[in-house]
Amino acid sequence: MLHRSISYGLSLGVAAVALALLLFAVGSPTNAGAATAPGLGAAASYAVLGGQTVTNTGPSTIDGDLGVWPGTSVTNFPPGIVTGGTIHSGDSHAQQAQSAVTTAYDALSAEPCTDDLTGQDLGGMTLTAGVYCFTSSAQLTGLLTLDAEGSANAVFIFKTVSTLTTASNSVVDVINGGVDCNVFWRVGSSAPIGTGTVFAGNILALTTITLATGASVSGRALARNGEVTLQTNHVGFLGCAAATDTPSPTATTVATETATASAIPTATPVGETPTATPIGQTPSPTSVVQTPTPTPSPTPTPSPTPVGQTPTATPSPTPVGQTPTPTPVVPSTTATPSATPALSPPPAPTNTPSITPGPGFPNTGGPPSPENLPWIPLLLGLALSLGAAALVLNRWGPRPVA
């Protein structure tokens, strides 16, 4: 009985340790600030999507699909222009996109808050990845900096119960390797974006989105039930990663031009005095063609040997019947041999252009970065293994002899 009591106590102790490890893994601060980007599904190809109408004034540009559902009205395109996409007015494609927006909106609503910023102006703040909540409206006046801390997977989520409003010429700036399309604004009512605002992220508003004159959105403007109003704006997700997608300049063109210039032989034209070949170099085969023919030339003069060098080429013979000129010709600037450019091409350039992302819609959301997650299943497995070992010891361990 004493042995059985000890085994039972040991089992309980191991189980308690396993439970503590599991609770530590689940409640670890490493995961407390994590934010998960929702998948946008059929809405991923849309830069602008309205619920009732999409209206435009002026030469707005939309990079991506533009649509409306269940409404059917899309006005003033042109002068608005849709590039990289298609206009879907009340069709099944737009209907599926609206369904996907609803799903993403609900997923954002379920995200636990990292910080409550209610009553605070976002202007002047620098925030890292996380979920930021407002129990009423959110206001941006000036510059909001979102620091990805070197991770392209950093996700920023902002949730408001009511409106999201930006003052004129406000800016949302994603820095340190972050991606504009990994910023999500879940707005409980309307989102009026001020004149000249440079905005980043995907706006998912329950009712309306209004972009004042000159405002731009590097991301998406997706309104579930109301209208999207445009006034000479630019909206598009195709430039979300433009800062990192531009290939770096390469030296390929320069190297090619250099190699071409080096490969041009500097042969002496016919009728001019051949230049002596510098020491250590083999005369070019083309110089044989340039040797004066037996036909007498008016003033053939042998080239003088440059000072300090031993001539390696035999001077041209004096034509028969002519007297060599006793006074050597004063060397011209071409008498001093210049370094002959190497004919071999230069080594291949070492700089490599940046990799351009492949086709598809960039950064449309997905699972969180796995970099902080693998140790959780390891701890869970360890806990289960310890518990199982304790049960085996309790059930089949040695029994005291009666």
C-alpha positions in Angstrom: 0.0 0.0 0.0 2.8 2.4 0.8 4.4 1.7 -2.6 1.1 2.3 -4.4 0.6 5.6 -2.5 4.1 6.8 -3.5 3.5 5.9 -7.1 0.1 7.6 -7.1 1.7 10.7 -5.6 4.5 10.6 -8.2 1.9 10.4 -11.0 0.0 13.5 -9.7 3.3 15.4 -9.4 4.3 14.6 -13.0 0.8 15.5 -14.2 1.0 18.8 -12.4 4.4 19.7 -14.0 3.0 18.8 -17.4 0.0 21.0 -16.9 2.2 23.9 -15.7 4.4 23.6 -18.8 1.3 23.6 -21.1 -0.2 26.6 -19.4 3.1 28.4 -19.7 3.2 27.7 -23.4 -0.3 28.9 -24.0 0.1 32.0 -21.9 3.6 32.9 -22.9 4.2 36.6 -23.5 5.8 35.7 -26.8 2.4 35.0 -28.3 0.5 37.7 -26.4 1.1 40.4 -28.9 0.8 38.3 -32.0 -1.6 39.4 -34.7 -2.9 37.2 -37.5 -3.6 38.5 -40.9 -7.0 37.2 -42.2 -7.2 35.7 -45.7 -9.1 37.9 -48.1 -10.1 35.0 -50.4 -12.1 36.2 -53.4 -11.7 39.8 -52.3 -7.9 39.7 -52.7 -8.0 40.9 -56.3 -10.1 44.0 -55.4 -8.6 47.4 -54.8 -12.0 49.0 -54.4 -15.3 47.2 -53.4 -18.6 48.9 -52.4 -21.8 47.6 -51.0 -24.2 50.0 -52.7 -22.3 52.2 -55.1 -18.8 53.3 -56.2 -18.7 57.0 -57.3 -15.8 58.9 -58.7 -14.9 62.5 -59.5 -11.7 63.2 -61.5 -9.0 61.0 -62.9 -8.7 58.4 -60.1 -6.6 55.3 -60.8 -7.4 51.9 -59.4 -4.8 49.1 -59.5 -6.8 45.9 -59.2 -10.4 44.9 -59.6 -13.2 47.4 -58.8 -16.7 46.2 -57.9 -20.0 46.7 -56.1 -22.5 44.2 -54.7 -25.4 44.0 -54.0 -25.6 47.4 -55.6 -24.9 47.8 -59.3 -23.9 51.5 -59.8 -20.3 52.4 -60.7 -20.1 56.0 -62.0 -17.5 58.1 -63.8 -15.1 55.4 -65.0 -13.8 57.1 -67.1 -12.4 59.6 -66.3 -11.4 57.1 -63.6 -9.1 54.4 -64.8 -8.9 50.7 -63.7 -5.6 49.1 -64.4 -4.6 45.5 -63.6 -8.2 44.5 -63.0 -11.8 44.6 -64.2 -15.0 46.4 -63.2 -17.5 44.0 -61.6 -20.9 45.7 -61.3 -23.4 43.6 -59.3 -22.2 40.3 -60.7 -21.4 36.9 -59.0 -17.7 37.8 -58.9 -18.4 40.9 -56.8 -20.8 38.9 -54.6 -18.2 36.3 -53.8 -15.8 39.1 -52.9 -18.3 40.7 -50.5 -18.7 37.3 -48.8 -15.0 37.1 -48.4 -14.8 40.6 -47.0 -17.5 39.7 -44.4 -15.4 36.6 -43.4 -12.2 38.7 -43.0 -14.1 41.4 -41.1 -15.4 38.9 -38.6 -11.9 37.3 -38.2 -10.4 40.7 -37.4 -13.2 41.4 -34.9 -12.2 38.2 -33.1 -8.6 39.2 -32.7 -7.6 39.8 -29.0 -6.4 43.4 -28.4 -2.7 44.1 -27.6 -3.4 47.7 -26.5 -6.4 49.9 -26.0 -5.7 53.3 -27.6 -9.2 54.8 -27.0 -9.1 58.6 -26.9 -5.5 58.8 -28.2 -4.6 60.3 -31.6 -2.5 58.0 -33.7 -0.5 60.9 -35.0 3.1 61.0 -33.7 3.0 57.3 -32.5 5.5 54.6 -33.5 3.9 51.1 -33.1 5.2 47.6 -33.5 3.2 44.6 -34.7 0.0 43.9 -32.7 -3.7 44.5 -32.4 -4.7 48.0 -31.4 -8.3 48.7 -30.3 -10.6 51.7 -29.9 -13.9 51.5 -28.0 -15.2 54.4 -30.1 -13.6 56.2 -33.0 -9.9 56.5 -34.1 -8.2 59.7 -35.2 -5.0 60.2 -37.2 -3.5 63.7 -37.4 0.1 63.8 -38.8 2.4 60.8 -39.0 1.8 57.3 -37.8 4.9 55.0 -38.0 4.5 51.2 -38.0 7.8 49.5 -37.3 8.0 45.9 -38.6 11.4 45.4 -36.8 12.9 43.7 -39.8 10.1 41.2 -40.4 8.0 41.1 -43.6 5.5 39.0 -41.8 4.7 41.7 -39.2 1.0 42.3 -39.0 -0.7 45.4 -37.7 -4.5 45.4 -36.9 -6.5 48.4 -35.9 -10.1 47.9 -34.7 -12.6 50.7 -34.1 -16.2 50.5 -32.8 -17.2 53.5 -34.9 -15.3 55.8 -37.3 -11.7 56.0 -38.6 -10.9 59.6 -39.5 -7.7 61.1 -40.8 -6.8 64.8 -41.0 -5.5 66.4 -44.2 -2.0 65.4 -45.3 -1.7 62.6 -42.7 0.6 59.7 -43.3 0.8 56.0 -42.4 4.4 54.9 -42.9 5.4 51.2 -42.7 9.2 50.9 -42.0 12.0 48.3 -41.4 10.9 45.7 -43.8 7.2 45.8 -43.3 4.5 45.4 -45.9 1.7 47.9 -46.4 -0.8 45.1 -47.2 -0.1 43.5 -43.8 -1.9 46.4 -42.2 -5.6 46.0 -41.5 -8.2 48.6 -40.4 -11.5 47.1 -39.3 -13.8 50.0 -39.0 -17.2 49.7 -37.2 -18.9 52.4 -39.3 -17.4 54.8 -41.8 -13.9 55.8 -42.8 -13.4 59.4 -44.1 -9.8 59.8 -45.3 -8.7 63.4 -45.4 -7.4 65.5 -48.3 -3.9 64.5 -49.4 -3.5 61.7 -46.9 -1.0 59.0 -47.8 -2.6 55.9 -46.3 -1.3 52.3 -46.0 -3.3 49.2 -45.4 -6.5 47.4 -46.1 -9.6 49.3 -44.9 -12.6 47.0 -44.2 -15.5 49.3 -43.2 -19.0 48.2 -42.2 -20.6 51.2 -44.0 -18.8 53.8 -46.2 -15.3 54.8 -47.2 -14.7 58.4 -48.5 -11.4 59.4 -50.0 -11.0 63.2 -50.1 -9.2 64.9 -53.0 -5.7 63.7 -53.6 -5.7 61.0 -50.9 -4.0 57.7 -51.8 -4.3 54.2 -50.3 -1.5 51.6 -50.7 -3.8 48.7 -50.0 -7.5 48.3 -50.4 -10.8 50.2 -49.8 -13.5 47.6 -49.1 -16.9 48.7 -47.8 -19.4 46.0 -46.8 -22.8 47.8 -46.8 -22.3 51.4 -48.0 -20.6 53.3 -50.8 -17.0 54.1 -51.7 -16.5 57.7 -52.8 -13.4 58.7 -54.8 -12.2 62.2 -55.7 -9.0 62.1 -57.8 -7.4 59.3 -55.8 -5.0 56.4 -56.2 -5.9 53.0 -54.7 -4.1 49.8 -55.3 -2.4 46.8 -53.6 0.0 46.2 -56.5 2.4 48.7 -55.0 2.2 47.4 -51.4 5.8 46.0 -51.6 7.1 48.4 -54.2 10.0 49.5 -52.1 11.4 46.0 -52.0 10.3 44.8 -55.5 12.4 47.2 -57.5 15.4 45.3 -58.9 18.7 46.8 -57.8 20.8 48.3 -60.7 23.3 45.9 -62.1 26.7 46.3 -63.7 25.8 44.1 -66.6 25.3 46.9 -69.1 28.5 48.7 -67.9 30.5 45.5 -68.0 29.3 44.7 -71.5 30.2 48.2 -72.7 33.6 47.9 -71.1 34.3 44.6 -72.6 33.2 45.8 -76.1 35.5 48.8 -75.8 38.4 46.7 -74.7 37.9 44.2 -77.5 38.4 46.8 -80.2 41.9 46.3 -81.6 44.0 49.4 -81.8 45.6 48.5 -85.2 47.5 51.2 -87.0 45.6 52.3 -90.1 47.2 51.7 -93.5 49.5 54.5 -94.5 50.4 55.5 -90.9 53.6 54.7 -89.1 53.2 51.4 -87.1 53.6 51.8 -83.4 56.3 49.7 -81.8 54.9 46.8 -79.7 55.6 47.3 -75.9 57.9 44.9 -74.2 56.3 41.7 -73.1 53.4 41.8 -75.5 53.0 39.8 -78.7 52.4 41.8 -81.8 48.9 41.6 -83.0 48.5 39.4 -86.1 46.8 42.3 -87.9 50.1 44.3 -87.8 51.5 42.0 -90.5 48.8 43.3 -92.9 49.9 46.8 -92.2 53.6 46.3 -93.3 54.4 48.6 -96.2 54.3 46.9 -99.6 57.2 46.9 -102.0 55.6 49.8 -103.8 57.6 52.9 -102.7 55.8 55.3 -100.5 56.7 59.0 -100.6 58.1 59.4 -97.1 58.5 56.1 -95.3 60.1 56.7 -91.9 60.9 54.0 -89.4 59.2 54.5 -86.0 61.7 55.6 -83.3 62.1 53.2 -80.4 60.5 54.7 -77.2 63.1 55.7 -74.5 63.9 52.9 -72.1 62.4 50.1 -74.2 64.0 47.4 -76.4 62.2 47.2 -79.7 60.7 43.8 -80.4 59.3 44.6 -83.8 61.5 44.8 -86.9 61.2 48.3 -88.5 59.8 48.4 -92.0 62.6 48.0 -94.7 63.5 51.1 -96.7 62.1 50.8 -100.2 64.6 50.2 -103.0 65.9 53.4 -104.6 65.2 55.7 -101.8 67.5 57.1 -99.2 66.5 56.8 -95.6 66.0 60.0 -93.8 68.9 60.5 -91.4 67.0 62.7 -89.0 64.4 60.7 -87.0 61.0 62.1 -86.8 60.1 63.7 -83.5 57.9 61.3 -81.7 54.3 62.2 -81.6 51.9 61.5 -78.8 51.2 58.1 -80.4 54.9 57.2 -80.3 54.7 56.4 -76.6 52.9 53.1 -76.4 49.8 53.2 -74.3 48.7 50.2 -72.3 46.8 47.9 -74.5 43.5 47.2 -73.0 43.0 43.5 -72.1 41.0 41.7 -74.7 39.6 39.3 -72.3 36.2 40.3 -70.9 36.1 41.5 -67.3 35.0 39.2 -64.5 31.3 38.6 -64.2 29.6 41.2 -62.0 29.0 40.1 -58.5 26.0 42.2 -57.6 22.7 40.3 -58.1 19.4 42.0 -58.8 16.8 41.8 -56.2 14.3 39.1 -56.7 11.0 40.3 -58.1 8.0 38.5 -56.5 6.2 36.1 -58.8 2.7 36.6 -60.1 -0.3 36.8 -57.9 -1.7 39.2 -55.4 1.0 40.2 -52.9 0.6 40.0 -49.1 -3.1 39.3 -49.0 -3.0 37.9 -45.5 -2.5 34.4 -44.3 -1.2 32.4 -41.2 1.1 34.2 -38.8 4.8 33.8 -39.0 5.8 30.4 -37.5 9.0 31.6 -36.0 7.6 31.7 -32.5 5.4 28.7 -32.6 7.3 25.4 -33.0 8.3 25.1 -29.3 4.6 24.9 -28.2 3.9 21.4 -29.6 7.3 20.3 -28.3 6.4 21.3 -24.8 2.9 19.7 -25.2 4.5 16.5 -26.4 6.9 16.5 -23.4 4.1 17.0 -21.0 2.1 14.1 -22.5 5.1 11.9 -22.5 5.8 12.6 -18.8 2.1 12.0 -17.9 2.1 8.6 -19.8 5.4 7.5 -18.1 3.8 8.3 -14.7 0.7 6.2 -15.5 2.8 3.3 -16.7 4.9 3.4 -13.5 1.7 3.5 -11.4 0.0 0.6 -13.3 2.9 -1.8 -13.9 5.6 -0.7 -11.5 7.0 -3.2 -8.9 4.7 -4.2 -6.1 5.9 -4.8 -2.5 6.1 -8.4 -1.5 3.3 -9.3 1.0 
